[in-house]
Amino acid sequence: MEYRGIDVSKYQGNIDFKQVKDSGVEFVIIRIGYGMYENQKDPKFEEYYQNAINNALPVGVYLYSYALNVSEAEREADTVLKWLNNRNLNLPVYYDIEDKTQTTLSKQTLTEMCSAFCKKIEEAGYWAGIYANKYWLTTHLDSATLEQRFTIWVAQYNTVNTYDGKYDMWQYTSSGKVNGISGNVDMNILYRDIFSNREGSTTPDTPETNTLPNLSNYTGDSIVDALKSVGYDSSFDSRKKLYEEAGFTDNYTGTAVQNLNLLKRLQGNYESSYYPRATYKGLSFVDGLKSIGVDSSFTNRTKIASKNGISNYTGSIFQNLKLLNLLKKGELKR
Protein backbone atom coordinates (compact mmCIF):
# COMPACT_ATOMS: atom_id res chain seq x y z
CA MET A 1 0.00 0.00 0.00
CA GLU A 2 1.32 3.46 -0.91
CA TYR A 3 0.03 6.90 0.06
CA ARG A 4 1.00 10.16 -1.62
CA GLY A 5 1.59 13.23 0.51
CA ILE A 6 3.37 16.54 0.88
CA ASP A 7 5.32 18.37 3.56
CA VAL A 8 5.00 22.13 3.93
CA SER A 9 6.35 25.11 5.83
CA LYS A 10 5.88 28.88 5.69
CA TYR A 11 7.77 28.91 2.38
CA GLN A 12 4.71 27.47 0.62
CA GLY A 13 2.82 30.69 1.45
CA ASN A 14 -0.96 30.60 1.18
CA ILE A 15 -2.30 27.10 0.56
CA ASP A 16 -5.75 26.12 -0.65
CA PHE A 17 -6.08 22.79 1.14
CA LYS A 18 -9.34 21.93 -0.59
CA GLN A 19 -7.56 22.02 -3.94
CA VAL A 20 -4.67 20.08 -2.40
CA LYS A 21 -7.06 17.36 -1.20
CA ASP A 22 -8.98 17.31 -4.49
CA SER A 23 -5.73 16.87 -6.41
CA GLY A 24 -5.19 13.47 -4.78
CA VAL A 25 -2.86 14.35 -1.89
CA GLU A 26 -3.59 11.89 0.93
CA PHE A 27 -1.69 13.40 3.87
CA VAL A 28 0.37 16.41 4.89
CA ILE A 29 3.38 16.85 7.19
CA ILE A 30 3.59 20.41 8.53
CA ARG A 31 6.68 22.08 9.92
CA ILE A 32 5.75 23.04 13.45
CA GLY A 33 8.91 25.05 14.00
CA TYR A 34 12.69 25.09 14.21
CA GLY A 35 14.91 24.99 17.30
CA MET A 36 14.07 25.00 21.00
CA TYR A 37 12.65 28.47 21.60
CA GLU A 38 8.93 29.17 21.64
CA ASN A 39 9.33 32.13 19.27
CA GLN A 40 10.64 29.72 16.61
CA LYS A 41 7.23 28.30 15.82
CA ASP A 42 6.47 28.23 12.10
CA PRO A 43 4.21 31.27 11.52
CA LYS A 44 2.00 29.24 9.18
CA PHE A 45 1.62 26.16 11.40
CA GLU A 46 -1.70 27.01 13.07
CA GLU A 47 -3.28 28.07 9.78
CA TYR A 48 -2.01 25.01 7.90
CA TYR A 49 -3.01 22.60 10.67
CA GLN A 50 -6.56 23.89 10.96
CA ASN A 51 -7.14 24.07 7.21
CA ALA A 52 -5.75 20.57 6.67
CA ILE A 53 -8.02 19.20 9.43
CA ASN A 54 -11.00 21.08 8.00
CA ASN A 55 -10.40 19.31 4.69
CA ALA A 56 -10.03 15.85 6.29
CA LEU A 57 -6.33 15.55 5.48
CA PRO A 58 -4.35 13.38 7.93
CA VAL A 59 -1.64 15.48 9.59
CA GLY A 60 1.84 14.93 11.01
CA VAL A 61 4.46 17.50 12.00
CA TYR A 62 8.21 17.96 11.89
CA LEU A 63 10.70 20.09 13.79
CA TYR A 64 13.88 21.34 12.12
CA SER A 65 16.61 20.81 14.72
CA TYR A 66 19.46 23.11 15.64
CA ALA A 67 20.37 21.16 18.80
CA LEU A 68 24.03 20.49 19.54
CA ASN A 69 23.62 18.08 22.47
CA VAL A 70 21.10 15.79 24.14
CA SER A 71 19.89 18.46 26.56
CA GLU A 72 19.04 20.82 23.70
CA ALA A 73 17.30 18.02 21.79
CA GLU A 74 15.11 17.38 24.85
CA ARG A 75 14.33 21.11 25.07
CA GLU A 76 13.29 21.00 21.42
CA ALA A 77 10.91 18.12 22.22
CA ASP A 78 9.46 20.06 25.16
CA THR A 79 8.86 23.06 22.91
CA VAL A 80 7.12 20.93 20.28
CA LEU A 81 4.83 19.49 22.94
CA LYS A 82 3.93 23.00 24.14
CA TRP A 83 3.07 24.01 20.60
CA LEU A 84 0.98 20.87 20.06
CA ASN A 85 -0.90 21.47 23.30
CA ASN A 86 -2.36 17.93 23.30
CA ARG A 87 -3.97 18.29 19.87
CA ASN A 88 -4.53 15.16 17.79
CA LEU A 89 -2.17 13.98 15.05
CA ASN A 90 -2.70 11.15 12.58
CA LEU A 91 0.98 10.84 11.67
CA PRO A 92 4.24 11.07 13.61
CA VAL A 93 6.16 13.96 15.08
CA TYR A 94 9.38 13.87 13.03
CA TYR A 95 12.80 15.10 14.16
CA ASP A 96 14.43 16.75 11.13
CA ILE A 97 18.17 16.48 11.69
CA GLU A 98 20.41 17.78 8.91
CA ASP A 99 21.77 21.22 9.84
CA LYS A 100 25.38 21.96 8.87
CA THR A 101 26.15 23.11 12.45
CA GLN A 102 25.54 19.53 13.58
CA THR A 103 27.97 17.86 11.16
CA THR A 104 30.89 18.17 13.59
CA LEU A 105 29.06 16.14 16.24
CA SER A 106 29.86 12.45 16.65
CA LYS A 107 27.56 9.75 15.35
CA GLN A 108 26.93 8.65 18.94
CA THR A 109 25.91 12.15 20.06
CA LEU A 110 23.62 12.70 17.08
CA THR A 111 21.99 9.31 17.58
CA GLU A 112 21.49 9.99 21.28
CA MET A 113 19.93 13.35 20.41
CA CYS A 114 17.44 11.66 18.09
CA SER A 115 16.55 9.06 20.71
CA ALA A 116 16.15 11.66 23.45
CA PHE A 117 13.83 13.81 21.34
CA CYS A 118 11.72 10.87 20.20
CA LYS A 119 11.42 9.33 23.66
CA LYS A 120 10.01 12.57 25.04
CA ILE A 121 7.53 12.70 22.19
CA GLU A 122 6.50 9.08 22.80
CA GLU A 123 6.08 9.66 26.52
CA ALA A 124 3.52 12.34 25.66
CA GLY A 125 1.52 9.80 23.66
CA TYR A 126 2.59 10.67 20.12
CA TRP A 127 4.23 8.55 17.43
CA ALA A 128 7.86 9.68 16.90
CA GLY A 129 10.12 9.49 13.86
CA ILE A 130 13.40 10.66 12.36
CA TYR A 131 13.74 12.62 9.11
CA ALA A 132 17.14 12.72 7.39
CA ASN A 133 18.61 12.37 3.94
CA LYS A 134 20.33 9.18 2.81
CA TYR A 135 23.81 10.59 3.44
CA TRP A 136 22.99 11.53 7.02
CA LEU A 137 21.33 8.19 7.72
CA THR A 138 24.33 6.26 6.43
CA THR A 139 27.12 8.56 7.67
CA HIS A 140 26.09 10.66 10.66
CA LEU A 141 23.50 8.48 12.40
CA ASP A 142 23.37 4.95 13.78
CA SER A 143 20.24 4.34 11.76
CA ALA A 144 20.26 0.60 12.49
CA THR A 145 19.67 1.42 16.16
CA LEU A 146 17.14 4.19 15.56
CA GLU A 147 15.00 2.19 13.12
CA GLN A 148 14.47 -0.54 15.72
CA ARG A 149 12.21 1.80 17.69
CA PHE A 150 11.34 4.86 15.62
CA THR A 151 9.86 5.30 12.17
CA ILE A 152 12.27 6.62 9.53
CA TRP A 153 11.52 9.22 6.84
CA VAL A 154 14.32 9.25 4.30
CA ALA A 155 15.01 11.99 1.75
CA GLN A 156 16.62 11.09 -1.56
CA TYR A 157 15.73 13.07 -4.65
CA ASN A 158 15.78 10.34 -7.23
CA THR A 159 13.50 8.12 -9.28
CA VAL A 160 14.54 5.16 -7.11
CA ASN A 161 15.23 5.07 -3.38
CA THR A 162 18.59 3.37 -2.88
CA TYR A 163 18.70 3.66 0.91
CA ASP A 164 19.29 0.15 2.31
CA GLY A 165 17.92 0.69 5.79
CA LYS A 166 14.37 0.31 7.09
CA TYR A 167 12.05 3.24 6.40
CA ASP A 168 8.34 4.01 6.21
CA MET A 169 8.35 7.19 4.13
CA TRP A 170 10.38 8.54 1.22
CA GLN A 171 10.72 12.19 0.22
CA TYR A 172 11.57 11.88 -3.45
CA THR A 173 11.55 15.47 -4.73
CA SER A 174 11.51 19.08 -3.56
CA SER A 175 10.11 20.42 -6.82
CA GLY A 176 6.66 18.85 -6.88
CA LYS A 177 3.62 20.64 -8.26
CA VAL A 178 0.23 20.39 -6.53
CA ASN A 179 -3.01 22.27 -7.15
CA GLY A 180 -3.57 24.80 -4.37
CA ILE A 181 0.13 25.60 -3.94
CA SER A 182 1.63 28.23 -6.22
CA GLY A 183 5.28 27.14 -6.03
CA ASN A 184 7.25 23.94 -5.54
CA VAL A 185 6.50 21.53 -2.72
CA ASP A 186 8.18 18.43 -1.27
CA MET A 187 6.53 15.17 -2.35
CA ASN A 188 6.47 11.96 -0.33
CA ILE A 189 5.39 8.34 -0.51
CA LEU A 190 4.25 6.64 2.69
CA TYR A 191 4.53 2.85 2.62
CA ARG A 192 2.98 2.09 6.00
CA ASP A 193 -0.78 1.61 6.14
CA ILE A 194 -1.65 3.72 9.17
CA PHE A 195 -4.90 5.25 7.99
CA SER A 196 -7.07 2.14 8.39
CA ASN A 197 -5.46 1.61 11.80
CA ARG A 198 -6.70 4.83 13.38
CA GLU A 199 -8.80 4.54 16.53
CA GLY A 200 -12.44 3.96 15.65
CA SER A 201 -11.74 2.68 12.13
CA THR A 202 -14.29 0.22 10.79
CA THR A 203 -11.65 -1.65 8.78
CA PRO A 204 -8.55 -1.99 10.96
CA ASP A 205 -5.53 -4.05 9.94
CA THR A 206 -5.59 -7.56 11.30
CA PRO A 207 -3.59 -7.36 14.51
CA GLU A 208 -0.76 -9.73 15.20
CA THR A 209 -1.83 -12.62 17.37
CA ASN A 210 -0.13 -13.71 20.56
CA THR A 211 2.11 -16.63 19.58
CA LEU A 212 3.47 -17.48 23.04
CA PRO A 213 3.59 -21.27 23.62
CA ASN A 214 0.99 -22.72 25.98
CA LEU A 215 2.73 -24.69 28.75
CA SER A 216 -0.34 -25.17 30.95
CA ASN A 217 -0.08 -28.99 30.74
CA TYR A 218 3.58 -29.13 31.83
CA THR A 219 4.05 -30.07 35.50
CA GLY A 220 7.84 -29.91 35.86
CA ASP A 221 10.10 -27.00 36.80
CA SER A 222 12.41 -26.71 33.76
CA ILE A 223 11.61 -24.08 31.12
CA VAL A 224 13.90 -25.88 28.67
CA ASP A 225 12.10 -29.21 29.09
CA ALA A 226 8.72 -27.48 29.05
CA LEU A 227 9.43 -25.82 25.71
CA LYS A 228 10.76 -29.08 24.26
CA SER A 229 7.58 -30.84 25.38
CA VAL A 230 5.52 -28.69 22.99
CA GLY A 231 8.08 -28.75 20.18
CA TYR A 232 9.27 -25.17 20.77
CA ASP A 233 12.84 -23.92 20.33
CA SER A 234 14.42 -23.94 23.81
CA SER A 235 17.71 -22.21 22.92
CA PHE A 236 18.91 -19.21 24.91
CA ASP A 237 18.09 -16.78 22.10
CA SER A 238 14.58 -18.21 21.82
CA ARG A 239 14.02 -17.97 25.58
CA LYS A 240 15.34 -14.41 25.62
CA LYS A 241 12.83 -13.44 22.93
CA LEU A 242 10.01 -15.24 24.76
CA TYR A 243 10.95 -13.48 27.99
CA GLU A 244 10.54 -10.09 26.32
CA GLU A 245 7.34 -11.08 24.50
CA ALA A 246 5.88 -12.35 27.78
CA GLY A 247 6.10 -8.82 29.15
CA PHE A 248 9.21 -8.91 31.37
CA THR A 249 11.26 -5.72 31.08
CA ASP A 250 14.53 -6.69 32.80
CA ASN A 251 17.46 -8.02 30.73
CA TYR A 252 17.20 -11.79 30.30
CA THR A 253 20.42 -13.61 31.27
CA GLY A 254 18.97 -17.07 31.90
CA THR A 255 18.98 -17.01 35.71
CA ALA A 256 17.00 -19.60 37.63
CA VAL A 257 14.56 -16.94 38.83
CA GLN A 258 13.98 -15.59 35.32
CA ASN A 259 13.46 -19.09 33.92
CA LEU A 260 10.99 -19.95 36.68
CA ASN A 261 9.06 -16.71 36.16
CA LEU A 262 8.94 -17.31 32.41
CA LEU A 263 7.72 -20.87 32.98
CA LYS A 264 4.99 -19.68 35.35
CA ARG A 265 3.91 -16.97 32.92
CA LEU A 266 3.61 -19.49 30.06
CA GLN A 267 1.77 -21.89 32.36
CA GLY A 268 -0.66 -19.11 33.24
CA ASN A 269 0.37 -19.10 36.92
CA TYR A 270 2.39 -15.88 37.04
CA GLU A 271 0.62 -12.87 38.52
CA SER A 272 2.15 -9.64 37.30
CA SER A 273 1.25 -6.04 37.95
CA TYR A 274 1.78 -5.35 34.22
CA TYR A 275 0.12 -6.61 31.07
CA PRO A 276 2.29 -8.69 28.72
CA ARG A 277 4.14 -6.59 26.17
CA ALA A 278 2.16 -6.44 22.93
CA THR A 279 3.95 -7.09 19.64
CA TYR A 280 1.06 -5.43 17.81
CA LYS A 281 2.40 -2.77 15.40
CA GLY A 282 -0.70 -0.73 14.68
CA LEU A 283 -1.95 2.49 16.25
CA SER A 284 -5.20 1.28 17.85
CA PHE A 285 -5.21 0.74 21.62
CA VAL A 286 -8.36 -1.35 21.20
CA ASP A 287 -6.64 -3.73 18.77
CA GLY A 288 -3.50 -3.72 20.92
CA LEU A 289 -5.49 -5.04 23.87
CA LYS A 290 -7.26 -7.58 21.67
CA SER A 291 -3.87 -8.85 20.43
CA ILE A 292 -3.03 -10.03 23.97
CA GLY A 293 -6.54 -11.28 24.72
CA VAL A 294 -7.62 -8.42 27.03
CA ASP A 295 -11.12 -6.98 27.21
CA SER A 296 -11.04 -3.84 25.05
CA SER A 297 -14.43 -2.41 25.99
CA PHE A 298 -14.64 1.25 26.94
CA THR A 299 -15.46 0.27 30.53
CA ASN A 300 -12.31 -1.82 30.88
CA ARG A 301 -10.17 0.75 29.09
CA THR A 302 -11.39 3.33 31.60
CA LYS A 303 -10.23 1.09 34.44
CA ILE A 304 -6.87 0.52 32.76
CA ALA A 305 -6.45 4.24 32.14
CA SER A 306 -7.12 5.00 35.81
CA LYS A 307 -4.45 2.48 36.87
CA ASN A 308 -2.02 4.27 34.56
CA GLY A 309 -2.59 7.81 35.75
CA ILE A 310 -5.45 8.93 33.46
CA SER A 311 -8.41 9.75 35.68
CA ASN A 312 -10.59 11.46 33.06
CA TYR A 313 -10.45 8.85 30.30
CA THR A 314 -12.61 9.77 27.29
CA GLY A 315 -11.05 7.48 24.67
CA SER A 316 -9.25 10.30 22.87
CA ILE A 317 -6.49 9.54 20.39
CA PHE A 318 -3.97 11.23 22.68
CA GLN A 319 -4.97 9.10 25.68
CA ASN A 320 -5.12 5.87 23.66
CA LEU A 321 -1.70 6.41 22.08
CA LYS A 322 -0.19 7.05 25.50
CA LEU A 323 -1.68 3.80 26.82
CA LEU A 324 -0.72 1.91 23.65
CA ASN A 325 2.92 3.01 23.98
CA LEU A 326 2.96 1.66 27.54
CA LEU A 327 1.43 -1.62 26.33
CA LYS A 328 4.05 -2.01 23.61
CA LYS A 329 6.84 -1.44 26.14
CA GLY A 330 5.37 -3.89 28.68
CA GLU A 331 4.78 -1.03 31.13
CA LEU A 332 0.96 -0.92 31.14
CA LYS A 333 -0.23 -1.49 34.70
CA ARG A 334 -3.05 -3.93 35.33
C-alpha positions in Angstrom: 0.0 0.0 0.0 1.3 3.5 -0.9 0.0 6.9 0.1 1.0 10.2 -1.6 1.6 13.2 0.5 3.4 16.5 0.9 5.3 18.4 3.6 5.0 22.1 3.9 6.4 25.1 5.8 5.9 28.9 5.7 7.8 28.9 2.4 4.7 27.5 0.6 2.8 30.7 1.4 -1.0 30.6 1.2 -2.3 27.1 0.6 -5.8 26.1 -0.7 -6.1 22.8 1.1 -9.3 21.9 -0.6 -7.6 22.0 -3.9 -4.7 20.1 -2.4 -7.1 17.4 -1.2 -9.0 17.3 -4.5 -5.7 16.9 -6.4 -5.2 13.5 -4.8 -2.9 14.4 -1.9 -3.6 11.9 0.9 -1.7 13.4 3.9 0.4 16.4 4.9 3.4 16.8 7.2 3.6 20.4 8.5 6.7 22.1 9.9 5.8 23.0 13.5 8.9 25.0 14.0 12.7 25.1 14.2 14.9 25.0 17.3 14.1 25.0 21.0 12.7 28.5 21.6 8.9 29.2 21.6 9.3 32.1 19.3 10.6 29.7 16.6 7.2 28.3 15.8 6.5 28.2 12.1 4.2 31.3 11.5 2.0 29.2 9.2 1.6 26.2 11.4 -1.7 27.0 13.1 -3.3 28.1 9.8 -2.0 25.0 7.9 -3.0 22.6 10.7 -6.6 23.9 11.0 -7.1 24.1 7.2 -5.7 20.6 6.7 -8.0 19.2 9.4 -11.0 21.1 8.0 -10.4 19.3 4.7 -10.0 15.8 6.3 -6.3 15.5 5.5 -4.3 13.4 7.9 -1.6 15.5 9.6 1.8 14.9 11.0 4.5 17.5 12.0 8.2 18.0 11.9 10.7 20.1 13.8 13.9 21.3 12.1 16.6 20.8 14.7 19.5 23.1 15.6 20.4 21.2 18.8 24.0 20.5 19.5 23.6 18.1 22.5 21.1 15.8 24.1 19.9 18.5 26.6 19.0 20.8 23.7 17.3 18.0 21.8 15.1 17.4 24.9 14.3 21.1 25.1 13.3 21.0 21.4 10.9 18.1 22.2 9.5 20.1 25.2 8.9 23.1 22.9 7.1 20.9 20.3 4.8 19.5 22.9 3.9 23.0 24.1 3.1 24.0 20.6 1.0 20.9 20.1 -0.9 21.5 23.3 -2.4 17.9 23.3 -4.0 18.3 19.9 -4.5 15.2 17.8 -2.2 14.0 15.0 -2.7 11.1 12.6 1.0 10.8 11.7 4.2 11.1 13.6 6.2 14.0 15.1 9.4 13.9 13.0 12.8 15.1 14.2 14.4 16.7 11.1 18.2 16.5 11.7 20.4 17.8 8.9 21.8 21.2 9.8 25.4 22.0 8.9 26.1 23.1 12.4 25.5 19.5 13.6 28.0 17.9 11.2 30.9 18.2 13.6 29.1 16.1 16.2 29.9 12.5 16.7 27.6 9.7 15.4 26.9 8.6 18.9 25.9 12.1 20.1 23.6 12.7 17.1 22.0 9.3 17.6 21.5 10.0 21.3 19.9 13.4 20.4 17.4 11.7 18.1 16.6 9.1 20.7 16.2 11.7 23.5 13.8 13.8 21.3 11.7 10.9 20.2 11.4 9.3 23.7 10.0 12.6 25.0 7.5 12.7 22.2 6.5 9.1 22.8 6.1 9.7 26.5 3.5 12.3 25.7 1.5 9.8 23.7 2.6 10.7 20.1 4.2 8.6 17.4 7.9 9.7 16.9 10.1 9.5 13.9 13.4 10.7 12.4 13.7 12.6 9.1 17.1 12.7 7.4 18.6 12.4 3.9 20.3 9.2 2.8 23.8 10.6 3.4 23.0 11.5 7.0 21.3 8.2 7.7 24.3 6.3 6.4 27.1 8.6 7.7 26.1 10.7 10.7 23.5 8.5 12.4 23.4 5.0 13.8 20.2 4.3 11.8 20.3 0.6 12.5 19.7 1.4 16.2 17.1 4.2 15.6 15.0 2.2 13.1 14.5 -0.5 15.7 12.2 1.8 17.7 11.3 4.9 15.6 9.9 5.3 12.2 12.3 6.6 9.5 11.5 9.2 6.8 14.3 9.3 4.3 15.0 12.0 1.8 16.6 11.1 -1.6 15.7 13.1 -4.7 15.8 10.3 -7.2 13.5 8.1 -9.3 14.5 5.2 -7.1 15.2 5.1 -3.4 18.6 3.4 -2.9 18.7 3.7 0.9 19.3 0.2 2.3 17.9 0.7 5.8 14.4 0.3 7.1 12.1 3.2 6.4 8.3 4.0 6.2 8.3 7.2 4.1 10.4 8.5 1.2 10.7 12.2 0.2 11.6 11.9 -3.4 11.5 15.5 -4.7 11.5 19.1 -3.6 10.1 20.4 -6.8 6.7 18.9 -6.9 3.6 20.6 -8.3 0.2 20.4 -6.5 -3.0 22.3 -7.1 -3.6 24.8 -4.4 0.1 25.6 -3.9 1.6 28.2 -6.2 5.3 27.1 -6.0 7.2 23.9 -5.5 6.5 21.5 -2.7 8.2 18.4 -1.3 6.5 15.2 -2.3 6.5 12.0 -0.3 5.4 8.3 -0.5 4.2 6.6 2.7 4.5 2.8 2.6 3.0 2.1 6.0 -0.8 1.6 6.1 -1.6 3.7 9.2 -4.9 5.2 8.0 -7.1 2.1 8.4 -5.5 1.6 11.8 -6.7 4.8 13.4 -8.8 4.5 16.5 -12.4 4.0 15.6 -11.7 2.7 12.1 -14.3 0.2 10.8 -11.6 -1.7 8.8 -8.5 -2.0 11.0 -5.5 -4.0 9.9 -5.6 -7.6 11.3 -3.6 -7.4 14.5 -0.8 -9.7 15.2 -1.8 -12.6 17.4 -0.1 -13.7 20.6 2.1 -16.6 19.6 3.5 -17.5 23.0 3.6 -21.3 23.6 1.0 -22.7 26.0 2.7 -24.7 28.7 -0.3 -25.2 31.0 -0.1 -29.0 30.7 3.6 -29.1 31.8 4.0 -30.1 35.5 7.8 -29.9 35.9 10.1 -27.0 36.8 12.4 -26.7 33.8 11.6 -24.1 31.1 13.9 -25.9 28.7 12.1 -29.2 29.1 8.7 -27.5 29.1 9.4 -25.8 25.7 10.8 -29.1 24.3 7.6 -30.8 25.4 5.5 -28.7 23.0 8.1 -28.8 20.2 9.3 -25.2 20.8 12.8 -23.9 20.3 14.4 -23.9 23.8 17.7 -22.2 22.9 18.9 -19.2 24.9 18.1 -16.8 22.1 14.6 -18.2 21.8 14.0 -18.0 25.6 15.3 -14.4 25.6 12.8 -13.4 22.9 10.0 -15.2 24.8 10.9 -13.5 28.0 10.5 -10.1 26.3 7.3 -11.1 24.5 5.9 -12.3 27.8 6.1 -8.8 29.2 9.2 -8.9 31.4 11.3 -5.7 31.1 14.5 -6.7 32.8 17.5 -8.0 30.7 17.2 -11.8 30.3 20.4 -13.6 31.3 19.0 -17.1 31.9 19.0 -17.0 35.7 17.0 -19.6 37.6 14.6 -16.9 38.8 14.0 -15.6 35.3 13.5 -19.1 33.9 11.0 -19.9 36.7 9.1 -16.7 36.2 8.9 -17.3 32.4 7.7 -20.9 33.0 5.0 -19.7 35.4 3.9 -17.0 32.9 3.6 -19.5 30.1 1.8 -21.9 32.4 -0.7 -19.1 33.2 0.4 -19.1 36.9 2.4 -15.9 37.0 0.6 -12.9 38.5 2.2 -9.6 37.3 1.2 -6.0 37.9 1.8 -5.3 34.2 0.1 -6.6 31.1 2.3 -8.7 28.7 4.1 -6.6 26.2 2.2 -6.4 22.9 4.0 -7.1 19.6 1.1 -5.4 17.8 2.4 -2.8 15.4 -0.7 -0.7 14.7 -2.0 2.5 16.2 -5.2 1.3 17.8 -5.2 0.7 21.6 -8.4 -1.3 21.2 -6.6 -3.7 18.8 -3.5 -3.7 20.9 -5.5 -5.0 23.9 -7.3 -7.6 21.7 -3.9 -8.8 20.4 -3.0 -10.0 24.0 -6.5 -11.3 24.7 -7.6 -8.4 27.0 -11.1 -7.0 27.2 -11.0 -3.8 25.1 -14.4 -2.4 26.0 -14.6 1.3 26.9 -15.5 0.3 30.5 -12.3 -1.8 30.9 -10.2 0.7 29.1 -11.4 3.3 31.6 -10.2 1.1 34.4 -6.9 0.5 32.8 -6.5 4.2 32.1 -7.1 5.0 35.8 -4.5 2.5 36.9 -2.0 4.3 34.6 -2.6 7.8 35.8 -5.5 8.9 33.5 -8.4 9.8 35.7 -10.6 11.5 33.1 -10.5 8.9 30.3 -12.6 9.8 27.3 -11.1 7.5 24.7 -9.3 10.3 22.9 -6.5 9.5 20.4 -4.0 11.2 22.7 -5.0 9.1 25.7 -5.1 5.9 23.7 -1.7 6.4 22.1 -0.2 7.0 25.5 -1.7 3.8 26.8 -0.7 1.9 23.7 2.9 3.0 24.0 3.0 1.7 27.5 1.4 -1.6 26.3 4.0 -2.0 23.6 6.8 -1.4 26.1 5.4 -3.9 28.7 4.8 -1.0 31.1 1.0 -0.9 31.1 -0.2 -1.5 34.7 -3.1 -3.9 35.3 
